[in-house]
Amino acid sequence: MGCAVPTGMGAVRNAAKVEPGSTVAVFGLGAIGMAVIQGAVMAGASRIIGVDTNPAKFLLAKNLGATDLVNPTDHTDPIQKVIVEMTGGGVDYSFEAIGRVDVMRAALESCHKGWGECTVIGVAGAGEEISTRPFQLITGRVWRGTAFGGVKGRSQLPGMVDEWLAGKFSVDPYITHNMTHNQINKAFDLLHRGEAIRSVMHYQPGETMSNDLPGEILMDA
């Protein structure tokens, strides 16, 4: 609830304002992308397409409400062309939850001309720039960004916690690994390889961080 769920669900509710019956594409099935899926389900989306290069994430995405799952590496055509053909013109809403500028462009170009809206959630590297053909925007598509899903921490986050406690959505599926503090390097490796959604680190009273950890991790800890 500190980032992923409010960011993903908030992007659906506050930034895009997804309407019932809409078609949605979610690029990146990490914790934020999974939260976008849950938010789209709660908004009444009729079709939710999850996009990721790691098929190991597909089962969880499907369990959370994705109706279609696409691995770009399975196709020779650009992923935006694949989605446009799948949907007969493009989706109503797309979300980029990775932080890659090429995927941001693909997400925009997956939207239906005339009304499709792309919301960029992922944070790209410093100094990177996004680009697309002006015709993509002139023909009615919208490209926007959002931070923390537009959720106001003090006034809106408590309400989302209440929704979770009331069983309106679940956060348990996001926890894919439980690890001890001495496995923290493995946790970072899983994160970097895209094999973990969220890892929970367990500390016992009196335990200290191992001295053989990299300095930057010790500093962050």
Phi, psi and omega in degrees: 000354180280340179206294194304307184293309178299322182295312181291309180294321179297324177299323179290314186280312190266320183275299183279327184056058181301135182259155178302142179084001183281161172257141187225141171238134182242115181263111182102113184251049168275198183298319180293316178299320177297322178292326174298317178300312179299318179296321179293322176298313181295333179278351177090022178299141183272335180216129182232114183258118177265134183236124178198152178272357180250099182294347178296341180273352189293323182297314179297317179300319179294318179297330180276348175132000178295136180266334180223147180226130186231132173255113183304331182288350177275357185235145176275333178281155174303147185299327179295323177293321178300314183290321177300318179289323179299324189255002180069039177137344181122165182272162176285323182221138172230154182226130176256118184235041181239310183103023177250130185293329178291327178286326176301317177294316180299321180296318177298314185284357172274350183279152179289135178291145180102324183208353183297142183233129178249128178248121180267121180251321184296149181258117180282168179294155181302132177086352180285152181232149177256152180210156173200171176286134180306330181301331179298327181269322180299329181276015167106359178284155180241135179239118182224166176236164179209145176242130182055026178065016182071013181281132176273116188304314185284320188264334185250328182299319177303325178294325177291323176297319178298320178298318179297314180296332179278359177082017180285338171206164183241145174250348181303320181298341181289336183276101183263343182217139170243125188221157176274167184296333179286353177258016186298326177296320177296322179298318178294322178298316178299319179296313182294329179275357180073024183261356179236143172271299172218131176253133178258124180265129182254128179244138176263147179306133178089349179284150177236163179292141179294140181286350181269009178282152177302148184301322183292329178287318177300321181294315180295325182292000000 
